Amino acid sequence: MNRRRALTGLLAAPLALWGCSDRPSFHSMDVTGADFGKDFRLTDTEGRVRTLADFRGKLVMIFFGFVQCPVVCPTALIRAVEVRRALGKDGEKIQVIFITLDPERDTPEVIKGYTTAFDPSFIGLYSDQAGTEKAAKDFRVFYQKVPTGNSYTIDHTAYTYVYDELGRLRLAVKHDQPSEKTTEDIRMLLSQTQPG
């Protein structure tokens, strides 16, 4: 976990630069106006090519991870479940997307089983190795394989990226932020209507 904490800290400084004093005060990092995470072109578990535009009108939470991740990934997805539940009817306005960094092991069937175990509405996306590397680069997500005996794990950036209903990247939620604070941030975003 020390290595993961170091990676998170390394990314926190540049992300924090986008915060502005005249914006609402979020618990998460305000990355409104960031020049990354503009879009993706990935495949869902039903074989359909998806882009960010497909989810316009929804508040989107995107998390990069891998199915065999022992702690950070399930914690992020459980938090998303808790946020949707805490928001009641407004929770239906949220689309949670899990993007795998491990296309070698995370087949569509494996991803679907994993995401639906948390919530049937969650969507899992994947690509081949080249497409995975491009998506990670486009979202400034660091990841690398780390050998563990006869297998491997993956160290990776552990932010959840949050997009407003107009498809604009607004927040980066740290992996250890409680669901209560994340819910407050999401509720604030849902209450805002800022065109264009």
BAVO-848188 format. One record per atom (N, C-alpha, C): z, x, y; residue number from 1; atom name; residue in one letter. Coordinates in steps of 0.05 Angstrom, whole numbers, plus 32768, in hexadecimal, padded with zeros to 4 digits. Atoms other than C-alpha are relative to their C-alpha. Layout:
<sites>
    c3    c1    c2  num  atome  residu
     Z     X     Y  NUM     CA       A
...
</sites>
This chain:
<sites>
    c3    c1    c2  num  atome  residu
  8000  8010  7FE8    1      N       M
  8000  8000  8000    1     CA       M
  8000  8011  8019    1      C       M
  8000  7FEF  7FE9    2      N       N
  800A  803B  802F    2     CA       N
  7FE3  8005  800A    2      C       N
  801C  7FFC  7FF8    3      N       R
  7FBF  8049  802F    3     CA       R
  7FF5  7FE7  800D    3      C       R
  800A  8018  7FF4    4      N       R
  7FB0  8000  803D    4     CA       R
  800C  7FFB  801B    4      C       R
  7FF4  8003  7FE6    5      N       R
  7FE2  7FFE  8076    5     CA       R
  7FF3  8013  8014    5      C       R
  800D  7FED  7FEE    6      N       A
  7FC1  803C  8093    6     CA       A
  7FE4  7FF6  8008    6      C       A
  801A  800A  7FFA    7      N       L
  7F7C  801C  808F    7     CA       L
  8002  7FE9  8014    7      C       L
  7FFC  8017  7FED    8      N       T
  7F96  7FDD  80B2    8     CA       T
  8007  800B  801B    8      C       T
  7FF8  7FF4  7FE6    9      N       G
  7FB6  8007  80E9    9     CA       G
  7FE9  800D  800D    9      C       G
  8017  7FF2  7FF5   10      N       L
  7F76  802F  80F2   10     CA       L
  7FEE  7FEC  800E   10      C       L
  8013  8013  7FF4   11      N       L
  7F4E  7FF0  8100   11     CA       L
  800D  7FEF  8016   11      C       L
  7FF2  8011  7FED   12      N       A
  7F83  7FCD  812A   12     CA       A
  7FFA  8008  801D   12      C       A
  8004  7FF7  7FE5   13      N       A
  7F78  7FF8  8168   13     CA       A
  7FE5  7FF7  800C   13      C       A
  8019  8009  7FF3   14      N       P
  7F2D  7FEB  8173   14     CA       P
  7FFE  7FE2  8001   14      C       P
  8001  801D  7FFF   15      N       L
  7F35  7FA1  8161   15     CA       L
  8010  7FF5  8018   15      C       L
  7FEF  800A  7FEB   16      N       A
  7F6D  7F98  8193   16     CA       A
  7FF4  8002  801C   16      C       A
  800C  7FFC  7FE6   17      N       L
  7F41  7FAE  81CC   17     CA       L
  7FF2  7FE7  800B   17      C       L
  800E  8018  7FF7   18      N       W
  7F1F  7F6A  81CE   18     CA       W
  8012  7FEB  800B   18      C       W
  7FEE  8014  7FF5   19      N       G
  7F5E  7F45  81E2   19     CA       G
  7FFF  7FFF  801E   19      C       G
  8001  8003  7FE3   20      N       C
  7F5F  7F2A  8229   20     CA       C
  8018  7FF1  8009   20      C       C
  7FE7  800C  7FF7   21      N       S
  7F9B  7F16  8252   21     CA       S
  7FFC  7FE2  8008   21      C       S
  8004  801B  7FF8   22      N       D
  7F7B  7ED5  8269   22     CA       D
  7FF9  7FED  7FE9   22      C       D
  8005  8011  8018   23      N       R
  7F6F  7EBC  8222   23     CA       R
  801A  7FF6  7FF5   23      C       R
  7FE8  800A  800D   24      N       P
  7FA0  7E94  81F9   24     CA       P
  800E  8016  7FF1   24      C       P
  7FF0  7FEB  800E   25      N       S
  7FD8  7EBD  81D9   25     CA       S
  8002  7FF9  7FE3   25      C       S
  8000  8004  801D   26      N       F
  7FCA  7EC0  818F   26     CA       F
  8013  8014  7FF2   26      C       F
  7FF1  7FED  8011   27      N       H
  7FF6  7EDF  8159   27     CA       H
  7FED  8014  7FF4   27      C       H
  8015  7FEF  800C   28      N       S
  7FB6  7EFB  813A   28     CA       S
  7FF4  8010  8017   28      C       S
  800E  7FF0  7FEC   29      N       M
  7F8B  7F2F  815D   29     CA       M
  7FE8  7FEF  800A   29      C       M
  8016  800E  7FF3   30      N       D
  7F5C  7F0D  818E   30     CA       D
  7FE8  8013  8002   30      C       D
  8018  7FEF  8000   31      N       V
  7F17  7F2B  8181   31     CA       V
  7FE8  7FF1  800C   31      C       V
  8016  800E  7FF2   32      N       T
  7EEF  7EFA  81AB   32     CA       T
  7FEE  8013  800E   32      C       T
  8014  7FEF  7FF3   33      N       G
  7EAF  7F1B  81C1   33     CA       G
  7FFA  801A  7FF1   33      C       G
  8005  7FE8  8010   34      N       A
  7EB0  7F4F  818A   34     CA       A
  7FE2  8003  7FF9   34      C       A
  801D  7FFB  8005   35      N       D
  7E6D  7F70  817B   35     CA       D
  7FFB  8004  7FE2   35      C       D
  8004  7FFE  801D   36      N       F
  7E75  7F6C  812F   36     CA       F
  8005  7FE5  7FF3   36      C       F
  7FFB  8019  800E   37      N       G
  7E78  7F36  80FA   37     CA       G
  7FF0  7FE9  800A   37      C       G
  8011  8014  7FF4   38      N       K
  7E3E  7F10  8118   38     CA       K
  7FF5  7FEC  7FEB   38      C       K
  800C  8011  8015   39      N       D
  7E21  7EF5  80D7   39     CA       D
  8001  800E  7FE5   39      C       D
  8003  7FF5  801B   40      N       F
  7E18  7F00  808D   40     CA       F
  7FEA  7FF1  7FF2   40      C       F
  8014  800D  8011   41      N       R
  7DE3  7EF0  8059   41     CA       R
  8008  8007  7FE3   41      C       R
  7FF4  7FFB  801A   42      N       L
  7E06  7EEA  8016   42     CA       L
  7FFC  7FE7  7FEE   42      C       L
  8006  8016  8013   43      N       T
  7E01  7EBF  7FD7   43     CA       T
  801B  7FF3  7FF7   43      C       T
  7FE8  800E  800A   44      N       D
  7E34  7E8A  7FC2   44     CA       D
  7FFF  7FFE  7FE2   44      C       D
  7FFD  8001  801E   45      N       T
  7E4A  7E7D  7F7A   45     CA       T
  7FED  7FEC  7FF3   45      C       T
  8014  8012  800B   46      N       E
  7E15  7E47  7F73   46     CA       E
  7FE4  800B  8003   46      C       E
  801A  7FF3  7FFD   47      N       G
  7DDD  7E78  7F84   47     CA       G
  7FF2  7FFB  801A   47      C       G
  800C  8006  7FE6   48      N       R
  7DD0  7E5F  7FCB   48     CA       R
  8006  8017  8014   48      C       R
  7FFD  7FEC  7FEB   49      N       V
  7DC5  7E92  8003   49     CA       V
  800E  7FF2  8018   49      C       V
  7FF0  800C  7FEA   50      N       R
  7DF9  7E85  803B   50     CA       R
  8000  8013  8017   50      C       R
  7FFC  7FF1  7FE7   51      N       T
  7DFE  7E9B  8083   51     CA       T
  8016  7FF2  800F   51      C       T
  7FEB  800C  7FF0   52      N       L
  7E33  7E8E  80B7   52     CA       L
  7FF8  7FE5  800C   52      C       L
  800A  8018  7FF4   53      N       A
  7E08  7E58  80D6   53     CA       A
  8004  7FE7  7FEE   53      C       A
  7FFC  8017  8013   54      N       D
  7E12  7E2D  8097   54     CA       D
  801B  7FF2  8005   54      C       D
  7FE5  800A  7FFD   55      N       F
  7E5A  7E23  80AC   55     CA       F
  8007  7FF8  801D   55      C       F
  7FFC  8008  7FE5   56      N       R
  7E50  7E11  80F5   56     CA       R
  800D  7FE4  8001   56      C       R
  7FF0  8019  7FFF   57      N       G
  7E80  7DD9  8109   57     CA       G
  801A  8002  7FF1   57      C       G
  7FE7  7FFB  800E   58      N       K
  7EB6  7DF5  80DC   58     CA       K
  800E  8018  800C   58      C       K
  7FF2  7FE8  7FFA   59      N       L
  7EEC  7E27  80ED   59     CA       L
  7FFF  8011  7FE6   59      C       L
  8004  7FF0  8019   60      N       V
  7EDD  7E60  80BC   60     CA       V
  8013  8018  7FFF   60      C       V
  7FEE  7FE9  8005   61      N       M
  7F0E  7E92  809E   61     CA       M
  7FF2  8011  7FEA   61      C       M
  800E  7FEF  8013   62      N       I
  7EEC  7ECD  807C   62     CA       I
  8012  8017  7FF8   62      C       I
  7FF0  7FEA  800B   63      N       F
  7F0F  7EFF  804F   63     CA       F
  7FF0  8010  7FEC   63      C       F
  800E  7FEE  8013   64      N       F
  7EF0  7F3B  802C   64     CA       F
  8015  800B  7FEC   64      C       F
  7FEE  7FF6  8014   65      N       G
  7F11  7F4F  7FEA   65     CA       G
  7FF3  8002  7FE5   65      C       G
  800A  7FFE  801B   66      N       F
  7F0A  7F52  7F9F   66     CA       F
  8013  7FF1  7FED   66      C       F
  7FF1  8012  8011   67      N       V
  7F21  7F25  7F66   67     CA       V
  8018  800E  7FF3   67      C       V
  7FEA  7FF2  800D   68      N       Q
  7F4C  7F5A  7F44   68     CA       Q
  8015  800B  8013   68      C       Q
  7FED  7FF7  7FEC   69      N       C
  7F71  7F69  7F84   69     CA       C
  801C  7FF4  7FFA   69      C       C
  7FE6  800A  800A   70      N       P
  7FBB  7F65  7F71   70     CA       P
  8011  7FF1  8014   70      C       P
  7FED  800C  7FED   71      N       V
  7FDE  7F51  7FB2   71     CA       V
  7FF2  7FF5  8019   71      C       V
  800A  8007  7FE5   72      N       V
  7FB8  7F50  7FF4   72     CA       V
  7FED  7FE9  8000   72      C       V
  8014  8016  8000   73      N       C
  7F7E  7F23  7FE1   73     CA       C
  800D  7FE5  7FF9   73      C       C
  7FF3  801A  8005   74      N       P
  7FA7  7EEC  7FBF   74     CA       P
  8012  7FF7  8016   74      C       P
  7FEE  8007  7FEA   75      N       T
  7FD9  7EEF  7FF8   75     CA       T
  7FF0  7FF3  8017   75      C       T
  8011  800B  7FEA   76      N       A
  7FA1  7EE3  802B   76     CA       A
  7FF6  7FE4  7FF9   76      C       A
  800B  801A  8008   77      N       L
  7F84  7EA9  8003   77     CA       L
  8016  7FEB  7FFE   77      C       L
  7FEA  8012  8000   78      N       I
  7FC8  7E8A  7FF8   78     CA       I
  8008  7FF7  801C   78      C       I
  7FFB  8006  7FE4   79      N       R
  7FD4  7E8E  8043   79     CA       R
  7FEC  7FEB  800A   79      C       R
  8014  8013  7FF7   80      N       A
  7F93  7E6A  804F   80     CA       A
  8005  7FE4  7FF5   80      C       A
  7FF8  8019  800C   81      N       V
  7FA9  7E33  801F   81     CA       V
  8017  7FF3  8010   81      C       V
  7FE9  800A  7FF2   82      N       E
  7FEB  7E2C  8044   82     CA       E
  7FF8  7FF7  801C   82      C       E
  8009  8007  7FE5   83      N       V
  7FC8  7E2A  8088   83     CA       V
  7FF1  7FE5  7FFF   83      C       V
  800E  8019  8003   84      N       R
  7F99  7DF2  8071   84     CA       R
  8013  7FE9  7FFB   84      C       R
  7FED  8015  8007   85      N       R
  7FD3  7DCB  8054   85     CA       R
  8011  7FF9  8019   85      C       R
  7FEF  8004  7FE9   86      N       A
  7FFE  7DD4  8093   86     CA       A
  7FF1  7FF0  8016   86      C       A
  8010  800E  7FEB   87      N       L
  7FC5  7DB9  80BF   87     CA       L
  7FFA  7FE3  7FF9   87      C       L
  8006  801C  8008   88      N       G
  7FC0  7D78  8098   88     CA       G
  7FE3  7FFA  8000   88      C       G
  801C  8008  7FFF   89      N       K
  7F7F  7D54  80A6   89     CA       K
  7FEE  8015  800D   89      C       K
  800F  7FEB  7FF3   90      N       D
  7F69  7D8C  80D4   90     CA       D
  7FF9  8017  7FEE   90      C       D
  8006  7FEB  8014   91      N       G
  7F6B  7DBB  8098   91     CA       G
  7FE5  7FFD  7FF4   91      C       G
  801B  8005  800A   92      N       E
  7F2A  7D9B  8082   92     CA       E
  7FEA  800D  8012   92      C       E
  8014  7FF4  7FED   93      N       K
  7F08  7DBB  80BF   93     CA       K
  7FFE  801E  7FFB   93      C       K
  8000  7FE3  8006   94      N       I
  7F15  7E01  80A1   94     CA       I
  7FF0  8006  7FE7   94      C       I
  800E  7FF6  8018   95      N       Q
  7EE5  7E24  8072   95     CA       Q
  8009  801D  7FFB   95      C       Q
  7FF7  7FE6  8008   96      N       V
  7F02  7E5F  804D   96     CA       V
  7FEB  800D  7FEF   96      C       V
  8015  7FF1  800E   97      N       I
  7ED1  7E94  8035   97     CA       I
  800B  801B  7FF6   97      C       I
  7FF8  7FE6  800C   98      N       F
  7EE1  7ECD  8005   98     CA       F
  7FE7  800F  7FF9   98      C       F
  8017  7FEF  8005   99      N       I
  7EAE  7F06  8004   99     CA       I
  8009  8017  7FEE   99      C       I
  7FF8  7FEB  8012  100      N       T
  7EB3  7F35  7FC9  100     CA       T
  7FF5  801C  8008  100      C       T
  8007  7FE4  7FFC  101      N       L
  7EB2  7F81  7FD2  101     CA       L
  7FFB  800D  7FE5  101      C       L
  8001  7FF5  801B  102      N       D
  7EAC  7F8A  7F87  102     CA       D
  7FEA  7FF1  7FEF  102      C       D
  8015  800E  800F  103      N       P
  7E68  7F6F  7F70  103     CA       P
  7FFC  8009  7FE4  103      C       P
  8003  7FF5  801B  104      N       E
  7E6B  7F9B  7F33  104     CA       E
  8010  7FEF  7FEB  104      C       E
  7FEF  8010  8013  105      N       R
  7EA4  7F70  7F14  105     CA       R
  8001  7FE3  8008  105      C       R
  7FFD  801B  7FF6  106      N       D
  7EA4  7F31  7F3F  106     CA       D
  7FE5  7FF1  7FFD  106      C       D
  8018  8010  8004  107      N       T
  7E6D  7F06  7F21  107     CA       T
  8004  7FE5  800D  107      C       T
  7FFD  801A  7FF4  108      N       P
  7E5F  7EC1  7F3E  108     CA       P
  8015  7FEF  7FF1  108      C       P
  7FED  8010  8010  109      N       E
  7E87  7EA1  7F05  109     CA       E
  801D  8009  8006  109      C       E
  7FE6  7FF5  7FFB  110      N       V
  7EC2  7ECF  7F11  110     CA       V
  800A  7FF8  801C  110      C       V
  7FF9  8007  7FE5  111      N       I
  7EC1  7EC3  7F5C  111     CA       I
  8007  7FE3  8003  111      C       I
  7FFC  801D  7FFE  112      N       K
  7EBC  7E78  7F55  112     CA       K
  801B  7FF8  7FF3  112      C       K
  7FE6  8005  800D  113      N       G
  7EF7  7E76  7F24  113     CA       G
  8017  8009  8011  113      C       G
  7FEA  7FF4  7FEF  114      N       Y
  7F20  7EA1  7F54  114     CA       Y
  8004  7FEF  8019  114      C       Y
  7FFC  800E  7FE7  115      N       T
  7F13  7E7B  7F94  115     CA       T
  8009  7FE3  7FFC  115      C       T
  7FF8  801C  8005  116      N       T
  7F19  7E35  7F77  116     CA       T
  801C  7FFE  7FF5  116      C       T
  7FE4  8001  8009  117      N       A
  7F5C  7E48  7F58  117     CA       A
  8013  7FFD  8018  117      C       A
  7FF0  8003  7FE8  118      N       F
  7F76  7E4C  7F9F  118     CA       F
  7FFA  7FE5  800D  118      C       F
  8008  801A  7FF4  119      N       D
  7F4F  7E10  7FBB  119     CA       D
  7FE3  7FFB  7FF9  119      C       D
  801B  8005  8008  120      N       P
  7F10  7DEE  7FA2  120     CA       P
  7FEC  8001  8017  120      C       P
  8012  7FFF  7FE9  121      N       S
  7EF4  7DEE  7FE9  121     CA       S
  7FF9  801D  8009  121      C       S
  8005  7FE4  7FF9  122      N       F
  7EF6  7E3B  7FEF  122     CA       F
  7FE5  8008  7FF4  122      C       F
  801A  7FF6  8009  123      N       I
  7EB2  7E5D  7FEA  123     CA       I
  8001  801E  7FFC  123      C       I
  8002  7FE4  8006  124      N       G
  7EA6  7EA0  7FCA  124     CA       G
  7FE3  8009  8004  124      C       G
  801B  7FF5  7FFB  125      N       L
  7E6B  7ECC  7FDF  125     CA       L
  7FFE  801C  7FF5  125      C       L
  8004  7FE6  800B  126      N       Y
  7E4C  7F0A  7FC2  126     CA       Y
  7FE4  800A  8006  126      C       Y
  801B  7FF4  7FFE  127      N       S
  7E10  7F39  7FC4  127     CA       S
  7FFF  8016  7FEB  127      C       S
  8001  7FE8  8010  128      N       D
  7DF7  7F76  7FA0  128     CA       D
  800F  8016  800F  128      C       D
  7FF1  7FEA  7FF3  129      N       Q
  7E14  7FBA  7FB1  129     CA       Q
  7FF7  8005  801D  129      C       Q
  800B  7FFB  7FE5  130      N       A
  7DE5  7FC5  7FEC  130     CA       A
  8008  7FEA  8014  130      C       A
  7FF9  8016  7FEF  131      N       G
  7DF2  7F80  8008  131     CA       G
  801D  7FFF  8007  131      C       G
  7FE3  7FFF  7FFB  132      N       T
  7E3D  7F88  8000  132     CA       T
  8006  8015  8015  132      C       T
  7FFB  7FEA  7FEC  133      N       E
  7E3B  7FCA  8026  133     CA       E
  7FF7  7FF7  801C  133      C       E
  800A  8009  7FE6  134      N       K
  7E12  7FAA  805E  134     CA       K
  8014  7FEC  800C  134      C       K
  7FED  8014  7FF5  135      N       A
  7E42  7F6F  8065  135     CA       A
  8019  800D  8009  135      C       A
  7FE8  7FF2  7FF9  136      N       A
  7E7E  7F9D  8065  136     CA       A
  7FFC  800F  801A  136      C       A
  8005  7FF1  7FE8  137      N       K
  7E5E  7FC9  809A  137     CA       K
  7FFD  7FED  8018  137      C       K
  8004  8013  7FEA  138      N       D
  7E4A  7F8D  80C5  138     CA       D
  801A  7FF4  800A  138      C       D
  7FE6  800B  7FF9  139      N       F
  7E92  7F74  80C4  139     CA       F
  8016  8016  8004  139      C       F
  7FEE  7FEA  7FFD  140      N       R
  7EB1  7FB9  80CC  140     CA       R
  8017  8000  7FEB  140      C       R
  7FED  8000  8017  141      N       V
  7ED3  7FB3  8088  141     CA       V
  7FFD  801A  7FF1  141      C       V
  7FFF  7FE7  8010  142      N       F
  7EE6  7FF5  8068  142     CA       F
  8008  7FF9  7FE3  142      C       F
  7FF7  8003  801C  143      N       Y
  7EE9  7FF7  801C  143     CA       Y
  7FF7  8018  7FF0  143      C       Y
  8007  7FEA  8012  144      N       Q
  7EE8  802B  7FE6  144     CA       Q
  800D  7FFC  7FE5  144      C       Q
  7FF5  8000  801B  145      N       K
  7EF2  802F  7F9B  145     CA       K
  8015  8015  7FFD  145      C       K
  7FEB  7FEC  8006  146      N       V
  7F32  8051  7F84  146     CA       V
  8004  7FFF  7FE1  146      C       V
  7FFD  8000  801D  147      N       P
  7F33  8066  7F3A  147     CA       P
  801D  7FFB  7FF8  147      C       P
  7FE5  8005  800C  148      N       T
  7F6E  804C  7F11  148     CA       T
  7FFD  8000  7FE2  148      C       T
  8003  7FFD  801D  149      N       G
  7F6D  8067  7ECA  149     CA       G
  7FE3  7FFC  7FF9  149      C       G
  801C  8005  8009  150      N       N
  7F2F  804A  7EA8  150     CA       N
  7FF2  7FEC  8011  150      C       N
  800C  8015  7FEE  151      N       S
  7F22  8018  7EE0  151     CA       S
  8001  800A  801D  151      C       S
  7FFE  7FF9  7FE4  152      N       Y
  7F26  8016  7F2B  152     CA       Y
  800C  7FE8  8010  152      C       Y
  7FF9  8015  7FED  153      N       T
  7F44  7FEF  7F65  153     CA       T
  7FF0  8005  8019  153      C       T
  8010  7FFD  7FE7  154      N       I
  7F28  7FE7  7FAB  154     CA       I
  8013  7FFF  8018  154      C       I
  7FF2  8001  7FE6  155      N       D
  7F4A  7FFA  7FEC  155     CA       D
  7FED  7FF4  8014  155      C       D
  8012  800E  7FED  156      N       H
  7F2F  7FCE  8024  156     CA       H
  800F  7FF6  8018  156      C       H
  7FF5  800C  7FE8  157      N       T
  7F3A  7FB3  8069  157     CA       T
  800A  7FE4  7FF8  157      C       T
  7FF3  8019  8009  158      N       A
  7F68  7F77  8063  158     CA       A
  8004  7FEB  8016  158      C       A
  7FFF  8015  7FEB  159      N       Y
  7F5A  7F4C  80A0  159     CA       Y
  7FF2  7FE6  7FF6  159      C       Y
  800F  8019  8002  160      N       T
  7F47  7F02  809D  160     CA       T
  7FF3  7FFB  801B  160      C       T
  800E  8005  7FE8  161      N       Y
  7F12  7EF5  80D1  161     CA       Y
  7FFD  7FE2  8004  161      C       Y
  8001  801D  7FFA  162      N       V
  7F14  7EB1  80F3  162     CA       V
  7FEB  7FFA  8015  162      C       V
  8015  8008  7FEE  163      N       Y
  7ED8  7E90  8114  163     CA       Y
  8005  7FE3  800A  163      C       Y
  7FFC  801B  7FF6  164      N       D
  7EDB  7E53  8141  164     CA       D
  7FE9  7FEE  7FF7  164      C       D
  8014  8014  800B  165      N       E
  7EB1  7E14  8135  165     CA       E
  7FE4  8005  800B  165      C       E
  801B  7FF9  7FF5  166      N       L
  7E78  7E31  815F  166     CA       L
  7FF5  801A  7FF3  166      C       L
  8009  7FE8  800E  167      N       G
  7E72  7E6D  8130  167     CA       G
  8006  801A  800D  167      C       G
  7FF9  7FE8  7FF2  168      N       R
  7E92  7EA0  815D  168     CA       R
  8019  800D  7FF4  168      C       R
  7FE9  7FF1  800A  169      N       L
  7EC1  7ED6  8142  169     CA       L
  8016  8000  8015  169      C       L
  7FEB  8002  7FED  170      N       R
  7F04  7ECA  8163  170     CA       R
  8019  8010  7FFA  170      C       R
  7FE7  7FF4  8008  171      N       L
  7F3E  7EE7  813B  171     CA       L
  7FFD  8012  7FE8  171      C       L
  7FFC  7FEF  8018  172      N       A
  7F50  7F1E  810A  172     CA       A
  801D  7FFE  7FF9  172      C       A
  7FE4  8005  8009  173      N       V
  7F8E  7F0B  80E3  173     CA       V
  8008  8016  7FED  173      C       V
  7FF5  7FEB  8011  174      N       K
  7FB7  7F44  80C5  174     CA       K
  8009  7FF4  7FE6  174      C       K
  7FF9  800A  801B  175      N       H
  7FC6  7F3F  807B  175     CA       H
  801D  7FF7  7FFE  175      C       H
  7FE4  8007  8003  176      N       D
  8011  7F3A  8087  176     CA       D
  8009  7FEB  8014  176      C       D
  7FF8  8015  7FED  177      N       Q
  8010  7F03  80BC  177     CA       Q
  8007  7FE7  7FF1  177      C       Q
  7FF7  8018  800F  178      N       P
  8037  7EC6  80A4  178     CA       P
  7FED  7FE8  8005  178      C       P
  8011  8018  7FFE  179      N       S
  8013  7E84  8098  179     CA       S
  8007  7FEF  8018  179      C       S
  7FF8  8011  7FE9  180      N       E
  803C  7E61  80CE  180     CA       E
  7FF3  800A  801A  180      C       E
  800C  7FF6  7FE7  181      N       K
  8023  7E8F  8105  181     CA       K
  7FE1  7FFD  7FFF  181      C       K
  801D  8004  8002  182      N       T
  7FDC  7E8C  80EA  182     CA       T
  7FF9  7FE3  8005  182      C       T
  8005  801C  7FFB  183      N       T
  7FE0  7E40  80EA  183     CA       T
  8000  7FFA  801E  183      C       T
  7FFE  8004  7FE3  184      N       E
  7FF5  7E41  8133  184     CA       E
  7FE6  800A  800E  184      C       E
  8019  7FF6  7FF4  185      N       D
  7FB8  7E6C  8144  185     CA       D
  7FE8  7FEE  7FF9  185      C       D
  8017  8011  8008  186      N       I
  7F88  7E40  811D  186     CA       I
  8002  7FE5  800F  186      C       I
  7FFC  8019  7FF1  187      N       R
  7FA5  7E01  813E  187     CA       R
  7FF6  8004  801D  187      C       R
  8009  7FFB  7FE4  188      N       M
  7F99  7E21  8182  188     CA       M
  7FE1  8002  8002  188      C       M
  801D  7FFE  8000  189      N       L
  7F51  7E32  8170  189     CA       L
  7FF3  7FE4  7FFD  189      C       L
  800B  801A  8005  190      N       L
  7F44  7DEC  8157  190     CA       L
  8003  7FEE  8018  190      C       L
  7FFC  8010  7FE8  191      N       S
  7F5E  7DCF  8198  191     CA       S
  7FEE  8008  8017  191      C       S
  8012  7FF6  7FEB  192      N       Q
  7F2D  7DF8  81C1  192     CA       Q
  7FE4  7FF6  7FFC  192      C       Q
  801D  8005  8001  193      N       T
  7EE7  7DE2  81D1  193     CA       T
  7FF3  800F  8016  193      C       T
  800D  7FEF  7FEC  194      N       Q
  7EC3  7E1A  81F4  194     CA       Q
  7FE3  8003  7FFA  194      C       Q
  801C  7FFD  8007  195      N       P
  7E78  7E13  81F5  195     CA       P
  7FF7  801C  8006  195      C       P
  800F  7FE9  7FFE  196      N       G
  7E4B  7E4D  81ED  196     CA       G
  8006  801A  8006  196      C       G
</sites>
